[in-house]
Every structure is written in C-alpha cells, then in structure tokens.
C-alpha cells in the first residue's frame, strides 16, 4: 500500500527525557522493576542524565505523581512501577484498579505516554517471576513501551521521524 509506514524494531530514545515513578511499597520487587526500566531505557539510547526517578509511598499514589510530572512539560514519557500483592481482603483489588484507572486518566488528560509497570499478583513468587525472573521484567517492558509511544506521538504530531 503506497504511503503506508510501519516502524519496527527498537525505538530510538536518544533525545527523550523520561520520568520513572516508583512505589516504595514492596520495594524488594519495585527496585528490580526499576533496574529493568533503567536497562530498557539505556538500550533505547536514553542517557542516565535524561532519566528522573521519583518515589511514592505506594501504588495508589502513582497517578497524582504521574500527573504532576506530566504537567511540568519536561517529560516525553512517564514510566510507572509498582507491586500490589493479593492479601486476605479485597484491598489489593481496590489499590490495583485505582492506580491503573488513575494512570490511564493521566495519560489521556495530559497527552503524555504513561506506561504501566504495576504488577498485580497473588504471591511474592509471582512478583519475582515478573521482575527479572521466568516471566521477564515488566519494568523493562514498561520502559520500552514508553520510548516507543513517545517516538510514535512525536511522529504523529509532526515533530520528527
């Protein structure tokens, strides 16, 4: 099809500035997610000097931080990392849904890519598998998606190839 353009491969993040919002709750896992995010951003060419990391008490607080970061106008994308593990009550569901709904709203309202690296799992073992174990590192996945979306939106908005 003439005029059709498809981008494949690793996105180029060399000129991007990225914020990473990380929950301290379950920091044994979120620090692993952060390491994965840093590695993914580095592989895309985002230099360490162009990555700002901010910490929240928990996943529930991620949306308000993401919104504040987006409103500064300094960031091309925001990567959000957290870990919600099921407990004896439904509290985990409320936190997970609230955080995810809030982050989606921030992305749409602020028109900045806000990617989801918030694990919602039943056990610590599942969290470990998804933060550098058998199921990869979802922090890295969120970082790669952030770079890809920032580059895509820049292109769609006419700001570059």
C-alpha positions in Angstrom: 0.0 0.0 0.0 1.5 3.3 -1.1 2.3 5.9 1.6 1.9 3.4 4.4 4.6 3.5 7.0 5.4 0.8 9.6 8.0 1.2 12.2 9.5 -1.9 13.6 12.4 -2.7 15.9 13.8 -0.9 19.0 12.6 2.7 19.3 15.2 5.5 19.4 15.1 7.3 22.7 18.3 9.3 22.4 16.6 12.7 22.6 13.9 11.7 25.0 13.5 12.8 28.7 11.7 10.2 30.8 10.4 10.2 34.3 10.1 7.0 36.3 7.6 7.0 39.2 8.2 4.1 41.6 6.2 2.8 44.5 8.2 2.1 47.7 5.7 -0.5 48.9 7.1 -3.9 48.1 10.4 -2.3 47.3 12.1 -5.6 47.1 10.2 -6.0 43.8 9.9 -2.4 42.7 13.7 -1.9 42.9 14.0 -4.8 40.5 11.4 -3.3 38.2 13.3 0.0 38.3 16.5 -1.8 37.3 14.7 -3.4 34.4 13.3 0.0 33.4 16.8 1.6 33.5 18.2 -1.2 31.4 15.4 -0.9 28.8 15.8 2.9 28.6 19.6 2.6 28.2 19.2 0.0 25.4 17.0 2.5 23.6 19.6 5.2 23.9 18.1 7.2 26.8 21.0 8.5 28.8 21.0 8.3 32.6 21.1 12.1 32.7 17.7 12.2 30.9 16.0 9.9 33.4 14.5 11.3 36.6 13.3 8.8 39.3 10.7 9.8 41.9 9.3 7.6 44.7 5.8 7.4 46.1 4.7 5.6 49.3 2.6 3.1 47.3 0.9 2.3 44.0 -2.2 4.3 45.0 -0.1 7.5 44.9 1.4 6.9 41.4 -1.4 8.7 39.5 -1.0 12.0 41.3 2.7 11.9 40.9 2.4 11.0 37.2 0.0 13.8 36.6 2.3 16.3 38.4 5.3 15.1 36.4 3.3 15.3 33.1 2.2 18.9 33.9 5.8 20.1 34.2 6.1 19.7 30.4 9.6 18.3 30.9 9.0 14.7 30.0 8.3 12.8 26.8 7.0 9.8 28.7 6.4 8.6 32.3 7.1 5.0 33.4 5.1 3.9 36.5 6.3 1.0 38.5 4.7 -0.7 41.5 3.7 -4.0 43.0 0.4 -5.0 44.5 0.2 -8.4 46.1 -3.1 -10.1 47.0 -3.8 -10.2 50.7 -6.6 -11.6 52.8 -9.1 -8.9 51.9 -10.1 -7.2 48.6 -7.9 -4.2 49.4 -5.4 -5.2 46.7 -8.1 -5.0 44.1 -9.1 -1.6 45.1 -5.5 -0.3 45.0 -4.7 -2.0 41.7 -7.9 -0.7 39.9 -7.5 2.7 41.4 -3.9 3.0 40.3 -4.5 1.7 36.8 -7.6 3.8 36.2 -5.8 6.9 37.5 -2.7 6.3 35.3 -4.9 5.8 32.2 -6.7 9.0 33.0 -3.4 10.9 33.4 -2.2 9.6 30.0 -5.4 10.7 28.3 -5.8 14.0 30.1 -2.2 15.1 29.8 -1.5 13.6 26.4 1.8 12.1 27.6 2.6 8.4 27.4 2.2 6.9 30.9 3.1 3.3 30.9 2.0 0.6 33.3 4.7 -1.4 35.1 2.5 -2.1 38.1 2.3 -5.8 39.0 -0.9 -7.1 40.4 -0.1 -10.6 41.6 -1.3 -13.3 44.0 2.1 -14.1 45.6 5.6 -12.8 46.1 6.8 -15.6 43.9 4.7 -14.3 41.0 6.1 -10.8 41.6 9.7 -12.2 41.5 9.0 -14.0 38.2 7.8 -10.8 36.7 10.6 -8.6 38.0 13.5 -10.3 36.4 12.6 -13.9 36.7 11.0 -16.5 34.4 8.4 -14.0 33.0 11.0 -11.3 32.3 11.0 -7.8 33.8 7.8 -5.8 33.4 9.7 -2.7 34.4 11.7 -3.1 31.2 8.6 -3.8 29.2 7.0 -0.5 30.5 10.2 1.4 29.7 10.3 0.1 26.1 6.6 0.9 25.6 7.2 4.4 27.0 10.0 5.1 24.4 8.0 3.6 21.6 4.9 5.7 22.4 6.9 8.9 22.9 8.5 8.4 19.5 5.2 7.5 17.9 3.4 10.5 19.3 6.2 12.8 18.2 5.9 11.4 14.7 2.1 11.6 14.6 2.2 15.2 15.9 4.7 16.1 13.2 7.7 16.5 15.4 10.1 14.2 13.7 10.7 10.8 12.1 
